[in-house]
Amino acid sequence: MNITAWSALSPYGHTAADFSAGVRDRRPTAAPVPGEEGQPGCLVPDFDPRAVLGKKGTRDMNRVTALAVTAVGAVLGDRTAGGAPDGRGDARAACPGPDTALVLGTTTGSVQSMTDFTRSSLTGERPYDVEPGVIPNSVMNCAAAQCAIRHRIQGPNTTLAGGRAAALLGLLYARRLLRAGRARTVLCGAAEEYSHARAWLQARSRDGAPALLGEGAAVLRLTPSELPARTPPLATVLAVHTRHAPPGTDPADTVRATVSAALGRARVAASDVWSATGSGLDTAEDEALDALFPRQARDRLPAVGPLVGDTGAAASALQLAAVLAAAAQAPGGHAVIASTDGHGLAAAAVLRLERAR
């Protein structure tokens, strides 16, 4: 399947151009988070859902939903949703309708909305004294549903909970939708918000060790390779492969086997890979990629994680965006993206970069 357009919201800014410039310069984005007692984080700058998306329907919208809605609007070229095409393909080619599907990756949805809702139920005079408007925000597929409603996407609508590897899992799901004829266009991506609740949970999952958390969203527009394309593709997804590492096994071995299997399915030799990157947040990814690819391929593009923090479900989506942002440097070259979710899942994708921007 072909990638014909992409969008990204990141700590570098609200547009794909901002993201491309930040990754090209390898610029760190960590800064103190307001109200977090000096805790550093990587937030999308000046992102106010009501200012970006308008007042209608945003009074109770949580941050991760607003990020996802904005990123989908941008890849569709919908300027009313805060998006700008930035010259990335013809927005008319992805006009929403029955033939357009959405696959959105997440970790658990909005942790902040879930904890706020639970707190209000426990602290109110009665357990059911809660604000009805916040109930939809506590559901994991809220962001995908709002994207479909606001952008009139009438095809299949799917939420995948896959952590950092969510966008790569989304590519597999999107490929099945296209092959089954359920859609002619699939919008595939992921979103994650920064919140006090997420930072609190992350610190406790790491035994109190601080983590540099980030947020963002990225969405790709995918079309079948077999059909004539209205827009020349930026890249072609040749293969995606996933594996699970059973307890007690070496996660680096699992990542290495996953990447090798993806290369085999794509019929691409490791020596022919132009760039091989991981999230930069897991040593198992680095060990596996270092063992498979020469240093030149490993250093061509940066891992996004150390630059924009742990963006959770958006991590592999932003890493895919980083590869697409550099497509002009290697038209016809191959790129490998590897990702792990921290719970034994490993995923890898092989792309062929089709043309300069």
Helices and strands as residue ranges (DSSP letters): E 2-9, H 16-25, E 31-32, E 40-42, H 49-53, H 63-76, G 79-81, G 91-94, E 100-106, H 111-123, G 132-134, G 136-138, H 142-151, E 157-161, G 163-165, H 166-179, E 185-192, H 196-205, E 213-214, E 216-223, E 235-244, H 251-266, G 270-272, E 273-277, H 283-292, H 295-299, H 305-308, G 312-314, H 315-325, G 327-329, E 334-340, E 345-353
